[in-house]
């Protein structure tokens, strides 16, 4: 049933507003994820004129720090401001999804049902409000995929140019989206007809535009760029060839009832499409989305260190693939349709919490020390010990960001804590990371006036020596800062400072 543009836009806008309000609330309440510290600090450093890779360690493609730095320059350098951008990007993904649901079904009921599935997905709830690559990854994959399909329907190459721009932003934030350029190019050459080469040119031109800054970083020092974006991951995480690790990740993912339900229903939709269209299914919109899902699985199951959280980016496309089965149920007699849909949504929504809890617990973010209030209280307690703009030593850069102190060079990224345990000293220095030997010497000389030791606390083969150096040269002031600090929080300062 066709509806007036006003009704359609209003329904989708209401869903968008609900998405954003809900994710904004989550941004204000969800526990911190450890990786947020490195992204916050990277954004702050680039906003101060520091260069990725050259001035400090950063193990991913460059877009995310610059994007969040630009946002926080407008709305303030706080963790809440950064998280609001993540919430907005996730809500925008939902808007893109619903626009395409309506185009496919012409049904406001289906728009609202899919909106409920998106809103009630435990994986999205877990990662929507967090400053990581997932919100941008999810948006760029979803939007670029549907832009390619919009081109196929309209034959307007502007859609391919837009798809290229969007995918380019995604790839320059997370390199694992790179193979989608190959998929999109093959699809354009297959479905493009006489204008296929023009379409391919438009796609590549769009992809090139947001890649120019990355290309300049690469040309500045190709070896350094490759070291950070490729070599580091296989160097520090040798599990790249560990089939057991991949099986473990796949099992954990499919043990999440809600995710498994989406996969099963998407496969049912695929089988329904094959039955109806035969081999032509793979040239249909649903077929293209299904192939995109398979490619995403293949890429991320072969990544250097696969985690279940990566697969949140594919959830909007999985939800889109549930439409054929939902439409089939809606075509049944009304009492049966209502009963089946009610049963499905009760089961789907009830399984959201376990999925969400698994994602948070698997990254240890459920612990009390990672509560927003705990992190902010810790950082603000430490801030009382600091002079404006002073350098402070901390093993988790989020403390430095919130406390407003300068990170010690080589300590701007908590991934250093893993690297120093898996690499020898000669391999650590090229990554702009501080070795434990240098750190120990600095502590013995009293180089840093204030030390914050909380989450990602001191943990390395030099643990005992570092602790001894701190005990010998510093005073423990963590328990004496107005309110008794939690046992996992310690702050140290040089005597008479």
C-alpha angles and dihedrals in degrees: 000000000000117000130194114270088245093058093045094048092045093051093049092044091053089052090048091051092049091049093052096044091050095046091044089055090049089051089058095048112026118106118255119267111221094234091060089078094063093047093048092050093044090053091049093048095050089047086058091054099263116143124233115245092002100062101023143007118274120159102199143057114296109243101086099062092047093046094051092041090056091048094048092048085064100038105026137274099271133121089242093055091051092048092051088061089053089050091050093049090051093047089049089054089056090051092053090049094050093047089058093043090058092046090054099042107020085216126128088193089059090047091056094043092052089044088056091050091051094046093046098047110121094209092054091045089054097050107022096089098039128103098238135106094270101087093049091041091053094047097047094046094047096043096044092049093053092043089059089051090048088056092051091054097044103027088222108142090206087079090058091049088052091046089053093051093049094045090045091057089049095048091048089055097042120014094206089080090064096096089061088074087064092048093048092046093051091048092051092050090047098046102025101089117194092344095051094115092049088050092050090049090052091050093049092045090053091047091051096053099069090035095065096088090048090049090053090051089049094049091048089065116350094184092051092048092050091045093057099039102037117005096050094058096052091037098054097029106046088173086096088106096036107116091183091061091052093048089050091052093047092049093049091049095049092044086068101095096209095051092045089051091054091049093049094048091046089053090049088053090050092051091049089051093049091050091051101038106020113201089349087074091082092059091050126093092256091047092053091049091048092052089049089054092050091049091050091052092049093050097047097042087058096045120119094258113010119204128182091236090070091069094064086086091067096050097091090055091047089052090051089054091057091068098090092057093043090051090049090054092048090055092059121094109294100251091048093045092050092047094049094046092046091051092048096049094045090053093042096049095042090056093052095084096054090049092048093046092049092054093049096042093047089062092043091242092132091075117108094240088064094055111120091239092050094049094046093044091051093049094045091049089053091046089065089064094050134085116226111283092001122153117248133184117234135153093217114053093207088077091056091049095050095039091049095232126134117260117239109252108261093024099074093105126049090213084082086077089065097039095055090055095050103036132058120241095263091055095048100058097062088060091060089246126140115245120227089241091059092044092051092050091050092051092049089052093047093239095156119058096199130034126189115200114178129108113016084024126186106309124153142103085277092055097118094045093047092048091049091051091051093047091049098047106026141054120234103236097161094100095045101058103113097277120043106261124229115268092252093056121083130167124190131195135180114260116268093016 
